[in-house]
């Protein structure tokens, strides 16, 4: 550990250790889809892939199923809320969610059935869905693009 000499209140100098905090690293992915529904599905798979490379390509059988409700103003906020809830479930259940069936999707609400697989360990420990830098946009009436940021 590095040390640095700092004067104290009396003016004498003491050697004080400096804590070196590594910079926070984020994972950023881009998702392109032909519909908003597919943006949500591909975002789910993208996060799952970052948690466990190849985790969604193993078997198609699910070990765990749960219904998730998300709400927000706008699709960006809805996607952030949805992925935040999925991430919390991932850590609580030690499960990677690769697939979903969307029951309801509006600009303010999502209801979806998630299908997941249990895993012993993850490749990356994603701690948060970072709202800054997160985008959901429609491009030229042909496709949607999402920019997702995950804090590790």
Secondary structure, 3 states (H helix, E strand, C coil): CCEEEEECCCCCEEEEECCCCCCCCEEEEEEEECCHHHHHHHHHHHHHHHHCCCCCCCCCCCCEEEEEEEECCCHHHHHHHHHHHHHHHHHHHCEEEEEEEEEEECCCEEEEEEEEEECCCCCCCCCEECCCCCEEEEECCCEEEEEEEEEC
